[in-house]
Amino acid sequence: MLIRLCVALCLEMLCRAECVSHAETEYGRVVFEVFTSLGEPLENAHIEFRELGSRKNFTSAFRGNVATRIPYGFYDAHIVSPGFASVTREIRVFQPETSIRAELRVSMECGEYASLQGTIEPAPGDHLLWAKVVPFRGTGGIEVPIASDGKFSVGGLDGGKYLIMVLDNTYVIRTQTVEVIGNTALTVYVTP
């Protein structure tokens, strides 16, 4: 009886224990697609690729815009092409193939970033809405609250195409695309 109780107790402890596996390092293939703000491919882009934390350099692993056998992890990618402003992205490699689309804008001395001023109609009043602005190419996105009068503003954007999503909590209630060049104004009509 004592042995059965001891075995049952050991089995219960094993079932409640967390499973921690130590797998061999996994590798992924990383592919960059680099475009101009007009959507034309840039073939002569140079990609500097470093692991976050250790800063180990994987730049030499790239042949053109493709690298194979990149260990799973977090990386900084710095994309450079003559005549264009460079772009830095944080990249997560945790799957067999990771594709990154990056858009480079023409480099201008003393160049300014673009901005977007929007108006939601009808105005949300007491209802809390958000505008999420996501680039068609590249990564990231910016969320800003929409004021009770329906106005929102987003600065620090690169020129190019963006998707505007109007969010009510976690629900998308309207989407609209916009080409942002310099200071752009837009009105988004939301059906009540």
Order of alpha helices (4+ residues) and beta strands (2+ residues): alpha-beta-beta-beta-beta-beta-beta-beta-beta-beta-beta-beta-beta-beta-beta
